[in-house]
Amino acid sequence: MRNRPLYVATLLALGLSAGPAAALPCVGFTDVEDTSPFCPNVEWLKNRGITLGCTSTTTYCPTDTVTRLSMAVFMNRLGKALTPVTLHKEARATNVTIGAGGGAMFCVTDDLPAATWSRTAHFDGKAWGIPATSGGSWLQGWWRYSTDAGATWNFVGEWQVTQFSGIAWADQGTVAGFSVSAPPLALAAGSTYRFGLFLQGNSGQYLFGQVVCQTDVTINNSNPATSPFDAD
């Protein structure tokens, strides 16, 4: 073709290619293409740390055989990735003054680092209080989370507080109690979370002879949108 150099130059000038574009690597593995039907499966394993690669972190070695020793490592990592994590906290306090303004955090869980894959938090909390004064006392609360070691506390996502707040009223010597739950909260990968119940009074300060609370936060693993597995 006499004019081929001009033809190729024209294609390049238009941002076109004379041949098919090279496939991209699948989640960084240069020996698995992103167009491969197996890529979503490899992605699912890589995102959860079940596989780290073979000769290096850039190759998957898709045709290599798996030894029983390697299988044991994969199965162990798989079990950890699929097992939900439950953060449980109970607390008891005496002679507690709970005000309507600031309030206080109770039943704060340990910190949980969110891994590189998608996770969701499901929260359930309970609180009971025995008022130490007559005339009726209010005890209300909702759950919050912190990503800066408790320096600031956030309401959950963008849901309204009333959707998962609890409130109870009682007189001296009787029990005021409530339970609090919320829709799942998507956790941002790379952040460290702690959860807790925020308790306060309704319109004034109330003295409780005893306050008991309990929180349970279940962390489930979610799957990537491109994964062939069922999503959480």
C-alpha positions as CSV (number, residue, x, y, z in Angstrom):
1,M,0.0,0.0,0.0
2,R,1.8,3.1,-1.3
3,N,0.2,5.6,1.1
4,R,0.3,3.4,4.2
5,P,2.6,5.8,6.2
6,L,0.1,8.7,5.6
7,Y,-2.8,6.4,6.5
8,V,-1.2,5.4,9.9
9,A,-0.2,9.0,10.6
10,T,-3.8,10.0,10.0
11,L,-5.1,7.4,12.4
12,L,-2.7,8.5,15.1
13,A,-3.6,12.1,14.6
14,L,-7.3,11.2,15.1
15,G,-6.4,9.3,18.3
16,L,-7.2,6.0,16.6
17,S,-5.3,2.7,16.5
18,A,-4.5,0.6,13.5
19,G,-5.0,-2.5,15.7
20,P,-7.1,-3.7,18.7
21,A,-6.4,-1.9,22.0
22,A,-4.5,-3.9,24.6
23,A,-6.6,-5.3,27.4
24,L,-6.0,-3.8,30.9
25,P,-4.8,-5.9,33.8
26,C,-7.4,-7.3,36.2
27,V,-7.1,-5.6,39.6
28,G,-3.4,-5.1,39.0
29,F,-2.5,-8.6,37.9
30,T,-0.7,-8.3,34.5
31,D,-1.4,-12.0,33.6
32,V,-5.2,-11.7,33.9
33,E,-7.0,-9.4,31.6
34,D,-9.9,-7.2,32.7
35,T,-12.0,-8.6,29.9
36,S,-11.6,-12.2,31.1
37,P,-14.8,-13.8,32.5
38,F,-12.7,-14.9,35.5
39,C,-11.7,-11.3,36.4
40,P,-14.7,-10.6,38.7
41,N,-13.8,-13.8,40.7
42,V,-10.1,-12.8,40.9
43,E,-11.1,-9.3,41.9
44,W,-13.3,-10.7,44.7
45,L,-10.3,-12.7,46.1
46,K,-7.8,-9.8,45.7
47,N,-10.1,-7.2,47.4
48,R,-10.4,-9.4,50.4
49,G,-6.8,-10.3,50.8
50,I,-7.5,-14.0,50.1
51,T,-4.9,-13.9,47.3
52,L,-1.9,-11.6,47.3
53,G,-0.4,-12.8,44.0
54,C,2.2,-15.4,43.3
55,T,5.8,-14.5,42.2
56,S,5.0,-10.8,43.0
57,T,1.9,-8.7,43.7
58,T,1.5,-7.9,40.0
59,T,1.0,-11.5,38.8
60,Y,-1.7,-14.0,39.6
61,C,-0.3,-17.1,37.9
62,P,-3.7,-18.3,36.8
63,T,-2.6,-21.7,35.4
64,D,-0.4,-22.7,38.4
65,T,-1.5,-25.7,40.5
66,V,-2.4,-25.1,44.2
67,T,-0.6,-27.1,46.9
68,R,-2.4,-28.2,50.0
69,L,-0.3,-25.7,52.0
70,S,-1.5,-22.9,49.7
71,M,-5.0,-24.1,50.0
72,A,-4.9,-23.9,53.8
73,V,-3.8,-20.3,53.5
74,F,-6.5,-19.4,51.1
75,M,-9.2,-21.2,53.2
76,N,-8.1,-19.4,56.3
77,R,-8.2,-16.0,54.7
78,L,-11.6,-16.8,53.1
79,G,-13.0,-17.7,56.5
80,K,-11.8,-14.5,58.1
81,A,-13.2,-12.4,55.1
82,L,-16.7,-13.9,55.3
83,T,-17.1,-14.1,59.0
84,P,-19.1,-11.1,60.4
85,V,-17.4,-9.1,63.1
86,T,-19.5,-8.2,66.2
87,L,-18.6,-5.3,68.4
88,H,-20.3,-5.8,71.8
89,K,-20.2,-3.3,74.7
90,E,-22.0,-3.2,78.0
91,A,-21.7,-0.5,80.7
92,R,-23.2,0.4,84.0
93,A,-22.9,3.8,85.8
94,T,-24.4,5.1,89.1
95,N,-25.5,8.6,90.1
96,V,-25.4,10.0,86.5
97,T,-26.8,13.4,85.6
98,I,-28.0,13.5,82.0
99,G,-28.8,16.9,80.5
100,A,-30.8,18.0,77.5
101,G,-27.9,20.0,76.0
102,G,-24.6,18.1,75.8
103,G,-25.6,14.6,76.8
104,A,-22.9,11.9,77.0
105,M,-21.7,8.9,75.0
106,F,-22.3,5.5,76.6
107,C,-21.4,1.9,75.6
108,V,-18.6,3.0,73.2
109,T,-17.2,0.0,71.3
110,D,-13.5,-0.7,70.5
111,D,-12.1,0.7,67.3
112,L,-12.6,-1.3,64.1
113,P,-10.4,-0.6,61.1
114,A,-12.4,-0.9,57.9
115,A,-10.6,-3.0,55.4
116,T,-10.1,-2.3,51.7
117,W,-13.3,-4.0,50.7
118,S,-16.9,-2.8,51.2
119,R,-18.4,-3.4,54.6
120,T,-21.7,-2.4,56.3
121,A,-22.5,-1.9,60.0
122,H,-25.8,-3.0,61.6
123,F,-26.5,-1.4,64.9
124,D,-28.7,-2.3,67.9
125,G,-28.6,-0.6,71.2
126,K,-30.5,-0.6,74.5
127,A,-30.4,1.6,77.6
128,W,-32.2,1.6,80.9
129,G,-32.2,4.2,83.6
130,I,-33.6,4.4,87.2
131,P,-34.5,8.1,88.0
132,A,-33.3,9.3,91.4
133,T,-35.7,12.2,91.5
134,S,-39.5,12.4,91.6
135,G,-41.7,14.2,89.2
136,G,-40.7,12.2,86.1
137,S,-37.5,12.0,84.2
138,W,-36.7,11.7,80.5
139,L,-34.1,9.4,79.0
140,Q,-33.6,9.5,75.3
141,G,-30.8,8.4,73.0
142,W,-29.6,7.4,69.6
143,W,-26.4,5.9,68.2
144,R,-23.4,7.7,66.7
145,Y,-20.1,6.8,65.2
146,S,-16.7,8.3,65.2
147,T,-13.8,8.1,62.7
148,D,-11.3,10.1,64.7
149,A,-10.9,8.1,68.0
150,G,-13.9,9.8,69.6
151,A,-12.9,13.4,69.1
152,T,-16.1,14.0,67.2
153,W,-19.3,11.9,66.9
154,N,-21.5,11.7,63.8
155,F,-25.1,10.8,63.3
156,V,-25.5,7.8,61.0
157,G,-25.3,8.6,57.3
158,E,-28.0,11.0,56.2
159,W,-30.9,9.4,57.9
160,Q,-33.1,11.4,60.2
161,V,-32.3,10.9,63.9
162,T,-36.0,10.1,64.7
163,Q,-35.8,7.1,62.5
164,F,-33.7,5.2,65.0
165,S,-33.9,7.2,68.2
166,G,-35.3,5.8,71.5
167,I,-37.1,7.7,74.3
168,A,-38.6,6.7,77.6
169,W,-40.1,8.4,80.6
170,A,-40.2,7.2,84.2
171,D,-40.7,8.5,87.8
172,Q,-38.4,8.0,90.7
173,G,-37.5,4.4,91.4
174,T,-39.0,3.0,88.2
175,V,-37.2,2.0,85.0
176,A,-37.1,4.1,81.8
177,G,-35.7,2.0,78.9
178,F,-35.6,1.9,75.1
179,S,-34.0,0.2,72.2
180,V,-32.4,1.8,69.2
181,S,-31.7,0.3,65.8
182,A,-30.7,1.8,62.4
183,P,-30.5,1.0,58.7
184,P,-27.1,-0.4,57.6
185,L,-24.3,2.1,57.5
186,A,-21.7,1.8,54.6
187,L,-18.2,2.0,56.0
188,A,-15.5,3.9,54.1
189,A,-12.5,1.7,53.4
190,G,-9.4,2.9,55.2
191,S,-11.2,4.6,58.1
192,T,-11.3,3.4,61.7
193,Y,-14.7,3.3,63.4
194,R,-16.0,3.3,66.9
195,F,-19.7,3.2,67.8
196,G,-21.8,4.2,70.8
197,L,-25.1,5.3,72.3
198,F,-25.6,9.1,72.9
199,L,-27.9,9.6,75.9
200,Q,-29.5,12.9,77.0
201,G,-32.6,14.2,78.7
202,N,-35.5,15.7,76.9
203,S,-35.9,19.2,78.3
204,G,-33.8,19.5,81.4
205,Q,-31.2,17.7,83.6
206,Y,-32.1,14.5,85.2
207,L,-30.4,12.5,87.9
208,F,-30.4,8.7,87.5
209,G,-29.3,6.5,90.3
210,Q,-28.3,3.9,87.7
211,V,-27.9,3.7,84.0
212,V,-27.3,0.5,82.1
213,C,-26.6,0.2,78.4
214,Q,-25.7,-2.3,75.7
215,T,-24.6,-2.0,72.1
216,D,-24.1,-4.6,69.4
217,V,-22.7,-3.6,66.1
218,T,-22.4,-6.3,63.4
219,I,-20.0,-5.7,60.6
220,N,-20.8,-7.6,57.4
221,N,-18.7,-7.9,54.3
222,S,-20.1,-6.6,51.0
223,N,-19.2,-7.7,47.5
224,P,-18.1,-5.5,44.6
225,A,-20.8,-4.6,42.1
226,T,-19.0,-6.6,39.4
227,S,-18.8,-9.7,41.5
228,P,-20.8,-12.7,40.5
229,F,-21.5,-13.4,44.1
230,D,-24.6,-12.2,45.9
231,A,-24.2,-8.7,47.4
232,D,-24.7,-8.1,51.1
